[in-house]
Amino acid sequence: MEFLRAFLCGGIFCAIGQILIDKTRLTPARILVGYVVAGVILQAVGVYGPIADWGGAGATVPLTGFGANLAKGVQQAVGEQGWLGIFSGGLAASAAGVGAAVLFSFLASLLCKPGEKR
């Protein structure tokens, strides 16, 4: 059942993105940024927690989950460090994910030969 909920939640996020691509003039990059900002806003107002509890990895893995993680880190750091936590909380909360993305991107660049196919 957990897999089904994750699939449905992630699928809903993908369907919304596809509708935005098909029906608006938004570029994919702007839609991706919109997903991160939406995750921050939904986490800030307390809505993203229940979505993530229900959807599991279908909610935490996409870009909305990254935005929610940034907001959660800022909320926690502000509680511990005061207003200075605004600048460090999001980075500290998402450091492992960003570090893993950089590492695996580097490894992929070593294993693959980039260039145009002819």
Rosetta constraint file for C-alpha pairs under 8 A:
AtomPair CA 1 CA 5 HARMONIC 6.33 0.50
AtomPair CA 2 CA 6 HARMONIC 6.23 0.50
AtomPair CA 2 CA 55 HARMONIC 7.75 0.50
AtomPair CA 2 CA 56 HARMONIC 7.37 0.50
AtomPair CA 3 CA 7 HARMONIC 6.02 0.50
AtomPair CA 4 CA 8 HARMONIC 6.09 0.50
AtomPair CA 5 CA 9 HARMONIC 6.02 0.50
AtomPair CA 5 CA 54 HARMONIC 6.87 0.50
AtomPair CA 5 CA 55 HARMONIC 5.21 0.50
AtomPair CA 5 CA 56 HARMONIC 7.35 0.50
AtomPair CA 5 CA 58 HARMONIC 7.43 0.50
AtomPair CA 6 CA 10 HARMONIC 6.02 0.50
AtomPair CA 6 CA 54 HARMONIC 7.92 0.50
AtomPair CA 6 CA 55 HARMONIC 4.66 0.50
AtomPair CA 6 CA 56 HARMONIC 5.51 0.50
AtomPair CA 6 CA 57 HARMONIC 5.64 0.50
AtomPair CA 6 CA 58 HARMONIC 4.03 0.50
AtomPair CA 6 CA 59 HARMONIC 7.08 0.50
AtomPair CA 7 CA 11 HARMONIC 5.79 0.50
AtomPair CA 7 CA 55 HARMONIC 7.90 0.50
AtomPair CA 7 CA 58 HARMONIC 5.96 0.50
AtomPair CA 8 CA 12 HARMONIC 6.06 0.50
AtomPair CA 8 CA 55 HARMONIC 7.55 0.50
AtomPair CA 8 CA 58 HARMONIC 7.35 0.50
AtomPair CA 9 CA 13 HARMONIC 6.49 0.50
AtomPair CA 9 CA 55 HARMONIC 5.26 0.50
AtomPair CA 9 CA 58 HARMONIC 5.09 0.50
AtomPair CA 9 CA 59 HARMONIC 6.18 0.50
AtomPair CA 10 CA 14 HARMONIC 6.23 0.50
AtomPair CA 10 CA 55 HARMONIC 7.66 0.50
AtomPair CA 10 CA 57 HARMONIC 7.92 0.50
AtomPair CA 10 CA 58 HARMONIC 4.20 0.50
AtomPair CA 10 CA 59 HARMONIC 6.13 0.50
AtomPair CA 10 CA 62 HARMONIC 7.39 0.50
AtomPair CA 11 CA 15 HARMONIC 5.98 0.50
AtomPair CA 11 CA 58 HARMONIC 7.78 0.50
AtomPair CA 12 CA 16 HARMONIC 6.17 0.50
AtomPair CA 13 CA 17 HARMONIC 6.34 0.50
AtomPair CA 14 CA 18 HARMONIC 6.14 0.50
AtomPair CA 15 CA 19 HARMONIC 6.12 0.50
AtomPair CA 16 CA 20 HARMONIC 6.22 0.50
AtomPair CA 17 CA 21 HARMONIC 6.23 0.50
AtomPair CA 17 CA 31 HARMONIC 6.94 0.50
AtomPair CA 18 CA 22 HARMONIC 6.11 0.50
AtomPair CA 19 CA 23 HARMONIC 5.77 0.50
AtomPair CA 19 CA 24 HARMONIC 7.91 0.50
AtomPair CA 20 CA 24 HARMONIC 5.44 0.50
AtomPair CA 20 CA 26 HARMONIC 6.99 0.50
AtomPair CA 20 CA 31 HARMONIC 7.50 0.50
AtomPair CA 21 CA 25 HARMONIC 7.00 0.50
AtomPair CA 21 CA 26 HARMONIC 6.36 0.50
AtomPair CA 21 CA 27 HARMONIC 7.03 0.50
AtomPair CA 21 CA 28 HARMONIC 6.89 0.50
AtomPair CA 21 CA 31 HARMONIC 7.97 0.50
AtomPair CA 26 CA 30 HARMONIC 6.17 0.50
AtomPair CA 26 CA 31 HARMONIC 6.55 0.50
AtomPair CA 27 CA 31 HARMONIC 6.39 0.50
AtomPair CA 28 CA 32 HARMONIC 6.16 0.50
AtomPair CA 29 CA 33 HARMONIC 6.31 0.50
AtomPair CA 30 CA 34 HARMONIC 6.01 0.50
AtomPair CA 31 CA 35 HARMONIC 6.22 0.50
AtomPair CA 32 CA 36 HARMONIC 6.54 0.50
AtomPair CA 32 CA 63 HARMONIC 6.99 0.50
AtomPair CA 33 CA 37 HARMONIC 6.24 0.50
AtomPair CA 34 CA 38 HARMONIC 5.92 0.50
AtomPair CA 35 CA 39 HARMONIC 6.14 0.50
AtomPair CA 35 CA 63 HARMONIC 5.80 0.50
AtomPair CA 35 CA 64 HARMONIC 5.09 0.50
AtomPair CA 35 CA 67 HARMONIC 7.57 0.50
AtomPair CA 36 CA 40 HARMONIC 6.39 0.50
AtomPair CA 36 CA 63 HARMONIC 5.28 0.50
AtomPair CA 36 CA 64 HARMONIC 4.89 0.50
AtomPair CA 36 CA 65 HARMONIC 7.58 0.50
AtomPair CA 36 CA 66 HARMONIC 6.43 0.50
AtomPair CA 36 CA 67 HARMONIC 4.41 0.50
AtomPair CA 36 CA 68 HARMONIC 7.65 0.50
AtomPair CA 37 CA 41 HARMONIC 6.22 0.50
AtomPair CA 37 CA 64 HARMONIC 7.48 0.50
AtomPair CA 37 CA 67 HARMONIC 6.12 0.50
AtomPair CA 38 CA 42 HARMONIC 5.95 0.50
AtomPair CA 38 CA 64 HARMONIC 6.38 0.50
AtomPair CA 38 CA 67 HARMONIC 7.18 0.50
AtomPair CA 39 CA 43 HARMONIC 6.01 0.50
AtomPair CA 39 CA 48 HARMONIC 7.05 0.50
AtomPair CA 39 CA 63 HARMONIC 7.43 0.50
AtomPair CA 39 CA 64 HARMONIC 4.12 0.50
AtomPair CA 39 CA 65 HARMONIC 6.08 0.50
AtomPair CA 39 CA 66 HARMONIC 7.10 0.50
AtomPair CA 39 CA 67 HARMONIC 4.42 0.50
AtomPair CA 39 CA 68 HARMONIC 4.59 0.50
AtomPair CA 40 CA 44 HARMONIC 6.07 0.50
AtomPair CA 40 CA 64 HARMONIC 7.46 0.50
AtomPair CA 40 CA 67 HARMONIC 4.59 0.50
AtomPair CA 40 CA 68 HARMONIC 4.73 0.50
AtomPair CA 40 CA 69 HARMONIC 7.72 0.50
AtomPair CA 40 CA 70 HARMONIC 6.82 0.50
AtomPair CA 40 CA 71 HARMONIC 5.21 0.50
AtomPair CA 41 CA 45 HARMONIC 6.32 0.50
AtomPair CA 41 CA 68 HARMONIC 7.72 0.50
AtomPair CA 41 CA 71 HARMONIC 7.95 0.50
AtomPair CA 42 CA 46 HARMONIC 6.17 0.50
AtomPair CA 42 CA 47 HARMONIC 5.13 0.50
AtomPair CA 42 CA 48 HARMONIC 5.06 0.50
AtomPair CA 42 CA 68 HARMONIC 7.15 0.50
AtomPair CA 43 CA 47 HARMONIC 5.85 0.50
AtomPair CA 43 CA 48 HARMONIC 4.80 0.50
AtomPair CA 43 CA 49 HARMONIC 6.69 0.50
AtomPair CA 43 CA 67 HARMONIC 8.00 0.50
AtomPair CA 43 CA 68 HARMONIC 5.10 0.50
AtomPair CA 43 CA 71 HARMONIC 6.30 0.50
AtomPair CA 43 CA 72 HARMONIC 6.94 0.50
AtomPair CA 44 CA 68 HARMONIC 7.91 0.50
AtomPair CA 44 CA 71 HARMONIC 6.46 0.50
AtomPair CA 44 CA 72 HARMONIC 7.76 0.50
AtomPair CA 47 CA 51 HARMONIC 6.84 0.50
AtomPair CA 48 CA 52 HARMONIC 6.05 0.50
AtomPair CA 48 CA 68 HARMONIC 7.01 0.50
AtomPair CA 49 CA 53 HARMONIC 6.10 0.50
AtomPair CA 50 CA 54 HARMONIC 6.15 0.50
AtomPair CA 51 CA 55 HARMONIC 5.86 0.50
AtomPair CA 51 CA 59 HARMONIC 6.78 0.50
AtomPair CA 52 CA 56 HARMONIC 5.20 0.50
AtomPair CA 52 CA 57 HARMONIC 7.50 0.50
AtomPair CA 52 CA 58 HARMONIC 7.72 0.50
AtomPair CA 52 CA 59 HARMONIC 5.07 0.50
AtomPair CA 52 CA 60 HARMONIC 6.12 0.50
AtomPair CA 55 CA 59 HARMONIC 5.34 0.50
AtomPair CA 55 CA 60 HARMONIC 7.99 0.50
AtomPair CA 56 CA 60 HARMONIC 6.35 0.50
AtomPair CA 57 CA 61 HARMONIC 5.42 0.50
AtomPair CA 58 CA 62 HARMONIC 7.04 0.50
AtomPair CA 59 CA 64 HARMONIC 7.10 0.50
AtomPair CA 59 CA 65 HARMONIC 5.84 0.50
AtomPair CA 60 CA 64 HARMONIC 7.16 0.50
AtomPair CA 60 CA 65 HARMONIC 4.10 0.50
AtomPair CA 60 CA 66 HARMONIC 7.07 0.50
AtomPair CA 61 CA 65 HARMONIC 5.67 0.50
AtomPair CA 61 CA 66 HARMONIC 7.24 0.50
AtomPair CA 62 CA 66 HARMONIC 6.83 0.50
AtomPair CA 63 CA 67 HARMONIC 6.33 0.50
AtomPair CA 64 CA 68 HARMONIC 6.16 0.50
AtomPair CA 65 CA 69 HARMONIC 6.01 0.50
AtomPair CA 66 CA 70 HARMONIC 6.26 0.50
AtomPair CA 66 CA 94 HARMONIC 7.43 0.50
AtomPair CA 67 CA 71 HARMONIC 6.33 0.50
AtomPair CA 68 CA 72 HARMONIC 6.04 0.50
AtomPair CA 69 CA 73 HARMONIC 6.10 0.50
AtomPair CA 69 CA 90 HARMONIC 7.27 0.50
AtomPair CA 69 CA 93 HARMONIC 6.52 0.50
AtomPair CA 69 CA 94 HARMONIC 6.60 0.50
AtomPair CA 70 CA 74 HARMONIC 6.29 0.50
AtomPair CA 70 CA 89 HARMONIC 7.33 0.50
AtomPair CA 70 CA 90 HARMONIC 4.20 0.50
AtomPair CA 70 CA 91 HARMONIC 7.09 0.50
AtomPair CA 70 CA 93 HARMONIC 6.31 0.50
AtomPair CA 70 CA 94 HARMONIC 6.37 0.50
AtomPair CA 71 CA 75 HARMONIC 6.14 0.50
AtomPair CA 71 CA 90 HARMONIC 6.37 0.50
AtomPair CA 72 CA 76 HARMONIC 6.20 0.50
AtomPair CA 72 CA 90 HARMONIC 7.42 0.50
AtomPair CA 72 CA 93 HARMONIC 7.67 0.50
AtomPair CA 73 CA 77 HARMONIC 6.05 0.50
AtomPair CA 73 CA 89 HARMONIC 4.59 0.50
AtomPair CA 73 CA 90 HARMONIC 4.72 0.50
AtomPair CA 73 CA 91 HARMONIC 7.64 0.50
AtomPair CA 73 CA 92 HARMONIC 6.92 0.50
AtomPair CA 73 CA 93 HARMONIC 4.87 0.50
AtomPair CA 73 CA 94 HARMONIC 7.76 0.50
AtomPair CA 74 CA 78 HARMONIC 5.98 0.50
AtomPair CA 74 CA 85 HARMONIC 6.16 0.50
AtomPair CA 74 CA 86 HARMONIC 5.38 0.50
AtomPair CA 74 CA 87 HARMONIC 7.71 0.50
AtomPair CA 74 CA 88 HARMONIC 7.26 0.50
AtomPair CA 74 CA 89 HARMONIC 4.14 0.50
AtomPair CA 74 CA 90 HARMONIC 5.03 0.50
AtomPair CA 74 CA 93 HARMONIC 7.99 0.50
AtomPair CA 75 CA 79 HARMONIC 6.33 0.50
AtomPair CA 75 CA 85 HARMONIC 7.98 0.50
AtomPair CA 75 CA 86 HARMONIC 7.86 0.50
AtomPair CA 75 CA 89 HARMONIC 7.37 0.50
AtomPair CA 76 CA 80 HARMONIC 6.39 0.50
AtomPair CA 76 CA 85 HARMONIC 7.92 0.50
AtomPair CA 76 CA 89 HARMONIC 6.95 0.50
AtomPair CA 77 CA 81 HARMONIC 5.63 0.50
AtomPair CA 77 CA 82 HARMONIC 7.12 0.50
AtomPair CA 77 CA 84 HARMONIC 7.99 0.50
AtomPair CA 77 CA 85 HARMONIC 4.45 0.50
AtomPair CA 77 CA 86 HARMONIC 6.93 0.50
AtomPair CA 77 CA 88 HARMONIC 7.21 0.50
AtomPair CA 77 CA 89 HARMONIC 4.84 0.50
AtomPair CA 78 CA 82 HARMONIC 4.45 0.50
AtomPair CA 78 CA 83 HARMONIC 5.44 0.50
AtomPair CA 78 CA 84 HARMONIC 6.82 0.50
AtomPair CA 78 CA 85 HARMONIC 4.43 0.50
AtomPair CA 78 CA 86 HARMONIC 6.11 0.50
AtomPair CA 78 CA 89 HARMONIC 7.38 0.50
AtomPair CA 79 CA 85 HARMONIC 7.78 0.50
AtomPair CA 80 CA 85 HARMONIC 7.47 0.50
AtomPair CA 81 CA 85 HARMONIC 5.35 0.50
AtomPair CA 84 CA 88 HARMONIC 7.19 0.50
AtomPair CA 85 CA 89 HARMONIC 5.22 0.50
AtomPair CA 86 CA 90 HARMONIC 7.39 0.50
AtomPair CA 87 CA 91 HARMONIC 7.75 0.50
AtomPair CA 88 CA 92 HARMONIC 6.10 0.50
AtomPair CA 89 CA 93 HARMONIC 6.12 0.50
AtomPair CA 90 CA 94 HARMONIC 6.21 0.50
AtomPair CA 91 CA 95 HARMONIC 5.64 0.50
AtomPair CA 94 CA 98 HARMONIC 6.22 0.50
AtomPair CA 95 CA 99 HARMONIC 5.86 0.50
AtomPair CA 96 CA 100 HARMONIC 6.07 0.50
AtomPair CA 97 CA 101 HARMONIC 6.19 0.50
AtomPair CA 98 CA 102 HARMONIC 6.25 0.50
AtomPair CA 99 CA 103 HARMONIC 6.14 0.50
AtomPair CA 100 CA 104 HARMONIC 6.04 0.50
AtomPair CA 101 CA 105 HARMONIC 5.96 0.50
AtomPair CA 102 CA 106 HARMONIC 6.14 0.50
AtomPair CA 103 CA 107 HARMONIC 6.26 0.50
AtomPair CA 104 CA 108 HARMONIC 6.04 0.50
AtomPair CA 105 CA 109 HARMONIC 6.20 0.50
AtomPair CA 106 CA 110 HARMONIC 6.45 0.50
AtomPair CA 107 CA 111 HARMONIC 6.38 0.50
AtomPair CA 108 CA 112 HARMONIC 5.96 0.50
AtomPair CA 109 CA 113 HARMONIC 7.17 0.50
AtomPair CA 109 CA 114 HARMONIC 7.60 0.50
